[in-house]
Amino acid sequence: MLDVCLLGTAGMMPLPYRWLTSCMTRYNGSHLLIDCGEGTQIAIKEKGWSFHPIDMICFTHYHADHISGLPGLLLTMGNAERKEPLLLAGPPGLARVVENLRCIAPDLPFELQYHEWKEKEEYFSYKGYEIHAFKVNHNIPCYGYTIEIKRGGKFDVERAKEQDIPVRFWSILQRGETVTEEGRTFTPDMVLGAQRKGLKLTYCTDTRPTKNIVEAAAHSDLAILEGMYAEPEKIVKAKQYKHMTFYEAARIAKEAQVAELWLTHFSPSLVGADGYMPEVWKIFPNTKLGKDGMSVELMFEE
């Protein structure tokens, strides 16, 4: 099971009913945060989730509405007596940007570790998350993310017994690890069936539509994509400032054959967003307007 919460849905500036951009996932006791706009720690508190188990923060890019909440969050985590290292990942310049922000959060009781994306596409495994970072088309370096939870094949008890594999090794093999004892080697393929369908989340904001977003998002259980503008005439601004409209996000979801689409990162000028949804549903019916605190439990198929 993968918990997903859209903590903040505003773009550019916070509003009385919208915090700035951020999204959190929970899997197997580990929390991952994507972006950390102003007010993120308040949004986490309002949701009733904890920031103490956050193990990794991924940044799409370094515009203020995506990272300005970081110093306050770091201070709060420090005040909660966190001691474990925190991993930060993002486009080139990450360490420089964060260390400059830390002038107002200089003393932390935990280490910050940095992982900067260098290539157009990168893959990274961390605490059960399979992360795919892919470069998108904004006016500064910006990345989208897919978060996957892989699921191995089903453990076959009868095969394990037939091959006289000691019970104490079963859980190790089920985790995909190999065991050797007294000249015998036991491998996962001896007891596991074919790999089963896992879970996949795609998160992408601040970009024009690109082919690689479609490719990365293919068959996602949930895609959370930018819908900066809904008014048809705002396509001119979308192209100028390199953002997406509701309709462009819906077309990406349709092409990628995702199961569900949530729109996010709305312009502060957007009023009456619900009124534009009938046209969006004509393109991709299973589209929802993102709201702060909106969450879902993505479940493995049985």
Salt bridges, closest charged atoms under 4 A:
ASP3 OD2 - ARG26 NH2 3.11
ASP35 OD2 - HIS66 ND1 2.74
ASP65 OD2 - HIS66 NE2 3.67
ASP65 OD2 - HIS265 NE2 3.33
GLU99 OE2 - ARG102 NH1 3.75
GLU116 OE1 - LYS118 NZ 3.33
GLU121 OE1 - HIS132 NE2 2.73
GLU148 OE1 - LYS150 NZ 3.70
GLU177 OE2 - ARG175 NE 3.28
GLU181 OE1 - ARG168 NH2 2.76
ASP206 OD2 - HIS61 NE2 3.18
ASP206 OD1 - HIS66 NE2 3.08
ASP206 OD2 - HIS138 NE2 3.45
ASP206 OD1 - HIS265 NE2 3.08
GLU215 OE2 - LYS211 NZ 3.87
ASP221 OD1 - LYS197 NZ 2.95
GLU226 OE2 - HIS243 ND1 2.41
GLU226 OE2 - HIS265 ND1 3.21
GLU231 OE2 - LYS234 NZ 3.46
GLU248 OE2 - ARG208 NH2 2.72
GLU260 OE2 - LYS288 NZ 2.96
GLU279 OE2 - LYS282 NZ 2.91
